[in-house]
Amino acid sequence: MQILPRPFSRPQRAGALSAALVLVLILVGLLLVFALASLSTFNGLQARKAKVEQCIAVLDSQFKRRFDLIPNLVETVKGAANFEQTTLQNVVEARASVGRAQLPADVNDPAQMQAYLDAQASLGGALSRLLVVAENYPALKATQQFGELQAQLEGTENRINVARVDWTEAVRNYNTKLRSFPGNVIGGMFGFEELPQYSASEGEREVPKVDFGSSK
């Protein structure tokens, strides 16, 4: 006599369906968790990159303010008898270089950003040397216009330094998140790239410190 296989009973079929449903729910849950984590990481990277761009814009605005103050300073210094023309000319030429090296449209281009920063560092150095030389001209320092320009330049230089620190910190935070898991995975999927970290050029490090508040 041939013995036929017994069909699955209703409880067995129900158990198999329940196990499959649990497996599907687990997979859906894992996908949902991954999607939410990916979205959070993506938004975090976007926010940190936007912070970097904001810091660059603030720094650029302070550089432009300094750029706009220099013509009045140059005209004021020209009125001082026997002022060192070489020092004055260096400021004029450095300002012209800054005018040719505007903040690049693509701030992720290291070469263009370096040219922009080098021009700004050169201008800052030339300007500081001019103000140091001006210490030797009491009549110039005593004028109201020169004093007002000194105060404005002091405030601008302080804001430049703060903006530079903020930019450096924003880049560090962005790069740190991009290097860490899951930022490195999500960043790679969506084309995020590390940003170059700002470092002062040699010319900028050598700029003499000026105490704008001390007048004799």
PyMOL commands that set and color helices and strands:
alter all, ss='L'
color gray80, all
select helices_A, chain A and resi 10-78+85-100+110-134+138-141+144-179+183-190+202-205
alter helices_A, ss='H'
color red, helices_A
deselect
rebuild
show_as cartoon
